[in-house]
């Protein structure tokens, strides 16, 4: 099958593929970029695969960074519309066991694209595209799975999930993102391993969870987490959340979806399970406290019309300034029209003088 890939970096990709061909190497677009294109979308990410070794990639391309050279991945930098854009190129490879359930213990660089495809997670992510011939390469019947809207693992599901436990969560995320159903063997393996596998690092879980709640239909992915047994392991108590709440998450702004879900759970336990910055935690805490009023949640003491120096100029010193600032903050939270220098000064005089 041939088709023209729609992508912002298409001309850049063709130039790269021509450069690699000049040096007698292949260069294919792989992964989610092809999946999204076939589904009518445009992905801003781009992943490339080649039979050139990492050392050869570094020689062929001028600007490179050895981001994952041990595993065959080199980041290159190209110019697009006067901007420098990073692209990852990975040498075809096969992989050994995954003792840490994340990285392969050993990597063998391959010369065959077909061998490289065998290591990938889901069939829909195992497509390849030749930008020079516009040929779509499908060794795993991925196009059929896309047409049927099915998520299916490449090869044996137990083996593939055992390699990297994050794939369990990714599967649920793709259910939400694409509104696809899960192949029975894939789903059975997911459910079997969900309760017993060592979970990935908090940072990786958080990234996937944020992607899931930002998806087209997050309730489908959350329900998949719950039904598989993953839900309560990631966020204790998730299985007890009312279905009506899960359905509401589909319709509310993306930036408050996680908070809307966490309000049903023990917030501190969830913060311990996830990797969220102090700023993110404060935002979630505030948005829940102020009943999802985003203006109130974003407001901080530094936004007060009266600064600490202004309060000091009124004759207050030391700890008094902090106490008064907190009081002013609560006063403004009651009514934002109170946030003027004159009103805050009047409030302070009435309360503290």
Secondary structure by P-SEA (a helix, b strand, c coil): cbbbbbccaaaaaaaaaaaaaaacbbbbbbcaaaaaaaacccccbbbbbccccaaaaaaacccccccccccbbbbbbbbcccbbbbbbbbcccccccccccccccbbbbbccaaaaaaacccccccccccccccbbbbccaaaaaaaaccccccccaaaaaaaccaaaaaaaaaaaaccccccaaaaaaaaaaccccccccaaaaaaaaaaaaacccaaaaaaaaaaaccccccccccccccaaaaaaaacccccaaaaaaacccaaaaaaaaccccaaaaaaaaaaaaacccccccccccccccccaaaaaaaccccaaaaaaaaaaaaaaaaccccccaaaaaaaaaaccc
